[in-house]
Amino acid sequence: MRIGRSVRMMTDTNRANPFTEDATKRRFMISIYYPSVDSASLDHEPVYPELFDPGLEIAAEFFKNMGVDFSYLNTLKTNVHLNARIASEALYPVIIYSPAFGIERDMYWFNVSNLVINGFIVLTVGATFDSVFTVFPDGGHAPQLKPLADLQNDDFVEWDKLTDVRTRDIHYVLHALNELNTTDPLLQNKLDVQRIGLIGHSLGGAAVFRSLNNNGLIKAGILADPSLHLLGSGISRVTTPVMLMRQHSSTYEMLINDGWNEVMARRTMEGQQYLARVLEGYKSFIKVNGANHITFSDVPIHFNEADIAIRHQVINTAIISFFNEFVLEQKGAYTKTIDQLPGTEPIDGMGISVRSKHR
């Protein structure tokens, strides 16, 4: 199956730009990934850097400054075609994807492409000014703001503000789905707005959790090594099915051994306990053996990390089976197979030992 990609700029006219003092409104980019059968470009095999169109030059400069072998990225075939025709299926379930702090919205190809191959349309939600770069359709470029890049881990007030911005962006996209399904030339009558899942990584995971607050639009949520210390405390009950998927270091002792300071490690574990208390629907807490925080993105691919394909396969399998069961209602797709999924095990720490549980 070919995968199409198209970009849209979202402007929330009811919300001021939270990062400037002028009269501009909050605007951010989304990428739309979808199944395509377009055969118009058989003579071209898209490669990884093309995921960042129309910001190819900016992406190339970023990767080179990070020490990435850009020639290697140009060998990675993606099968993602810009503005290809959408396949003719009547309706597609929708996944909204919120990235980690600093990671550009298109740096989750390993997982997004797998979701599309399995029949979902995926909207990745950009984060203007906290992402390493944002490129708008008119060629305008918004780099990551230096005060955000320099933000200290323990500046919880400012991180909470950032999480709130992300949460509001997700809500905006959620409420824009009906209009996209009605008027967007690509998506018209293609979105199954009754079957929606959310997934977020790191800061994006904390924002996804806040978005799950008994929102009836959302069938399931996945928190990929979320910023557990930023979940907040204002939510007392969530009935949406949730999977928490964490890196290998998922206990207080492991985090301390990895060099975390005591405050961050403690607050992270408190966030994990908080999740266990407030999630009242189906919940599954697992860790991916050998994974670190950045494993849940494309970054290890950028550096050609050994064995990353194995861990990415584990992550993909868990995510697809979870969404198949709780978004597509394929009974047992996750609950009957998770205990046999190689490469994962239950999280055990700070009084939590939960693989999966119904209430």
C-alpha positions in Angstrom: 0.0 0.0 0.0 1.2 3.5 -0.8 0.9 6.2 1.9 -0.1 9.7 1.1 0.9 12.8 3.1 -0.6 16.2 3.0 -0.1 19.2 5.3 -2.5 21.8 6.7 -2.1 24.9 8.8 -4.5 25.2 11.7 -5.3 28.6 13.1 -7.2 28.9 16.4 -8.8 32.3 16.0 -10.1 32.1 19.6 -6.7 31.8 21.1 -3.8 34.2 21.3 -0.3 33.1 20.4 1.0 32.0 23.8 4.6 32.7 22.9 4.4 36.3 21.6 3.1 39.5 22.9 1.6 40.7 19.6 -1.9 40.2 18.3 -1.3 37.0 16.3 -3.3 33.8 16.9 -2.2 30.3 17.7 -1.2 28.5 14.6 0.4 25.1 14.1 0.8 22.6 11.3 -0.6 19.1 11.0 0.5 16.3 8.7 -2.1 14.0 7.4 -1.0 10.4 6.5 -3.5 8.2 4.7 -3.8 5.1 2.6 -3.3 5.7 -1.1 -3.4 3.7 -4.3 -2.1 6.6 -6.4 0.1 5.2 -9.2 1.0 8.6 -10.7 4.5 8.6 -9.3 5.7 5.0 -10.0 9.0 6.5 -11.3 9.8 8.0 -7.9 10.7 6.3 -4.6 10.3 8.8 -1.8 13.1 8.9 0.7 13.0 10.0 4.4 14.0 13.7 4.1 10.9 14.2 1.9 8.7 13.7 5.0 9.6 17.3 5.9 8.3 19.0 2.7 8.0 22.0 2.3 10.9 22.4 4.7 13.5 20.1 3.0 16.3 22.6 3.3 15.6 23.5 6.9 15.4 19.8 7.8 18.6 19.0 6.0 20.4 21.8 7.9 19.0 20.6 11.2 20.0 16.9 10.7 23.5 17.9 9.6 23.9 20.1 12.7 22.9 17.2 14.8 25.6 15.0 13.3 23.3 12.8 11.3 24.6 11.3 8.1 22.2 13.0 5.7 23.3 10.7 2.8 22.1 7.8 4.9 18.7 9.3 5.4 18.5 9.6 1.6 18.8 5.8 1.3 15.7 5.2 3.5 12.7 4.5 1.3 9.4 5.6 3.0 6.7 4.9 0.4 5.1 8.2 1.5 4.0 10.3 -1.4 3.2 14.0 -1.1 -0.5 14.8 -1.9 -1.2 11.4 -3.4 -4.8 10.5 -4.0 -6.6 8.9 -1.1 -7.8 5.3 -1.4 -11.5 4.9 -2.1 -12.5 3.2 1.2 -15.7 4.9 2.5 -14.4 5.8 6.0 -11.2 5.6 7.9 -10.7 5.6 11.7 -8.6 8.5 12.9 -5.5 8.6 15.1 -4.3 12.0 16.4 -0.6 12.0 17.3 1.2 14.4 19.6 5.0 14.4 19.5 7.6 14.8 22.2 9.0 18.2 23.2 11.4 19.4 20.5 10.7 16.5 18.1 9.2 17.6 14.8 5.8 16.1 14.0 7.0 14.0 11.1 9.7 12.2 13.1 7.4 9.2 13.9 7.4 7.6 10.5 8.2 4.1 11.9 4.9 4.1 13.7 2.7 6.4 11.6 3.4 4.4 8.4 2.4 1.2 10.3 -0.8 2.7 11.5 -1.7 3.8 7.9 -0.9 0.4 6.5 -3.3 -1.1 9.1 -6.1 1.2 7.8 -6.0 4.4 9.9 -5.7 8.0 8.9 -3.1 9.7 11.1 -2.9 13.4 11.9 0.4 14.4 13.5 0.0 17.6 15.4 2.9 20.1 15.2 4.1 22.2 18.1 5.1 25.7 16.8 8.0 27.2 18.8 8.6 24.1 20.9 9.4 21.8 18.0 13.0 22.1 16.6 11.5 23.7 13.5 8.1 24.4 12.0 7.7 25.3 8.3 4.4 26.9 7.1 3.0 26.4 3.6 3.9 30.0 2.6 7.6 29.2 3.3 7.6 30.9 6.7 9.8 29.2 9.3 9.4 29.2 13.1 12.4 27.8 15.0 12.4 26.5 18.5 12.4 29.4 20.9 15.6 29.7 22.9 13.8 30.2 26.3 12.0 26.9 25.6 15.2 25.1 24.5 16.9 26.3 27.7 13.9 25.4 29.9 15.1 23.5 33.1 13.6 20.2 33.8 12.4 21.3 37.3 10.7 24.5 36.1 7.4 22.8 36.5 5.3 26.0 36.1 6.6 26.6 32.6 6.4 23.0 31.6 2.7 22.9 32.8 2.0 25.9 30.5 3.6 24.1 27.6 1.5 21.0 28.3 -1.6 23.1 28.4 -0.8 24.6 25.0 -0.4 21.1 23.6 -3.7 20.0 25.1 -5.5 22.9 23.6 -4.0 22.1 20.2 -5.3 18.5 20.4 -8.7 19.8 21.4 -8.7 22.1 18.4 -7.9 19.3 16.0 -10.5 17.1 17.6 -13.2 19.7 17.1 -12.0 20.4 13.6 -12.5 16.9 12.4 -16.1 17.4 11.4 -15.2 20.4 9.3 -12.3 18.6 7.7 -14.7 15.7 6.9 -17.2 18.0 5.3 -15.1 20.6 3.4 -11.5 19.4 3.0 -10.8 18.3 -0.6 -8.7 15.4 0.5 -10.6 14.2 3.6 -14.2 14.9 2.6 -16.4 12.0 3.7 -13.3 9.9 4.6 -13.0 10.3 8.4 -14.9 8.1 10.7 -15.3 10.6 13.5 -17.0 7.9 15.7 -13.7 6.0 15.9 -10.9 8.2 17.2 -7.7 7.3 19.1 -5.0 9.4 20.6 -1.3 8.7 21.0 1.3 11.0 22.5 5.0 10.7 23.3 6.7 12.4 26.2 5.3 15.9 26.6 2.8 14.9 23.9 1.8 11.9 26.1 1.0 14.2 29.1 -1.1 16.4 26.7 -2.9 13.3 25.5 -3.7 12.2 29.0 -5.2 15.6 29.8 -7.3 15.3 26.6 -8.8 12.0 27.7 -10.7 13.6 30.6 -14.0 11.7 29.9 -14.0 13.0 26.3 -16.7 10.9 24.6 -15.1 11.5 21.1 -12.0 9.4 22.0 -12.2 5.6 22.0 -8.7 4.9 23.3 -5.5 6.6 24.3 -1.8 5.5 24.2 0.8 7.2 26.4 4.3 6.5 24.9 6.8 7.1 27.7 4.9 10.2 28.7 6.1 13.1 30.9 4.5 11.5 34.0 5.5 14.4 36.2 3.3 16.7 34.0 0.0 14.9 34.1 -1.4 17.4 36.6 -3.8 16.6 39.4 -7.1 17.9 38.3 -8.5 14.7 36.8 -10.1 12.3 39.2 -11.6 9.7 36.8 -10.9 8.5 33.2 -13.0 5.8 31.7 -11.3 5.7 28.3 -9.2 2.6 27.7 -5.5 3.6 28.1 -2.2 1.9 27.5 0.9 3.2 29.3 4.0 2.1 27.4 7.3 3.0 29.0 11.0 2.7 28.5 13.0 0.0 30.2 13.9 2.2 33.2 10.5 2.4 34.7 11.1 2.3 38.5 12.5 4.9 40.9 15.6 2.9 41.5 16.3 2.5 37.7 15.8 6.2 37.1 18.2 7.1 39.9 20.8 4.7 38.5 20.3 6.3 35.1 21.4 9.7 36.6 18.0 11.3 37.2 17.8 13.7 40.1 15.7 12.7 43.1 12.9 15.2 42.5 12.3 14.3 38.9 12.5 10.5 39.6 10.0 10.9 42.5 7.6 13.1 40.6 7.7 10.7 37.7 6.8 7.7 39.9 4.1 9.7 41.6 2.6 10.4 38.2 2.7 6.7 37.4 0.8 5.9 40.7 -1.7 8.7 39.8 -2.4 7.1 36.5 -3.1 3.8 38.2 -5.6 5.5 40.5 -7.6 7.6 38.0 -7.8 5.2 35.1 -11.1 3.4 35.7 -11.6 1.8 32.3 -9.4 -0.9 30.7 -5.7 -0.1 31.5 -2.5 -1.7 30.5 0.9 -0.7 31.9 3.9 -2.2 30.0 7.6 -1.5 29.4 9.5 -2.2 26.3 12.7 -4.0 27.2 15.9 -2.3 26.1 14.0 0.9 25.1 15.0 4.4 26.2 12.9 7.6 26.1 13.8 8.4 22.5 13.2 4.9 21.2 9.5 5.8 20.7 10.5 8.2 17.9 12.5 8.0 14.6 15.6 9.5 16.2 17.3 6.2 16.6 16.8 5.6 12.9 18.5 8.9 12.2 21.6 7.6 13.8 21.2 4.0 12.4 21.0 2.6 15.9 21.6 -1.1 16.1 18.6 -3.3 16.8 16.1 -0.4 16.7 14.0 -2.2 14.1 13.3 -5.0 16.7 12.2 -2.5 19.4 10.1 -0.5 16.9 8.4 -3.7 15.8 7.4 -4.5 19.4 6.1 -0.9 19.8 4.2 -1.1 16.5 2.6 -4.5 17.4 1.4 -3.3 20.8 0.0 0.0 19.4 -1.8 -1.6 16.5 -3.3 -4.4 18.6 -4.5 -1.9 21.2 -6.2 0.4 18.7 -7.6 -2.6 16.8 -9.4 -3.7 20.0 -10.5 -0.4 21.5 -11.0 1.8 18.4 -12.0 -0.8 15.8 -13.7 -3.0 18.5 -11.9 -6.2 17.4 -12.5 -8.1 20.6 -9.4 -9.7 22.1 -6.9 -8.2 19.6 -4.9 -6.8 22.5 -6.3 -8.3 25.6 -5.8 -11.9 24.5 -2.3 -11.4 23.0 -0.4 -8.9 25.2 0.9 -11.5 27.6 2.5 -13.3 24.7 4.1 -10.1 23.1 7.8 -10.7 23.1 9.9 -7.7 24.1 7.5 -6.3 26.8 6.8 -7.0 30.4 4.6 -5.5 33.1 5.7 -2.4 34.9 6.5 -3.1 38.5 7.5 -0.4 40.9 6.3 2.0 43.6 3.4 -0.3 44.5 2.2 -0.7 40.9 2.1 -4.1 39.2 -0.4 -3.8 36.4 -0.3 -5.4 33.0 -4.0 -5.1 32.2 -7.1 -4.7 34.2 -10.8 -4.3 33.8 -13.0 -2.4 36.2 
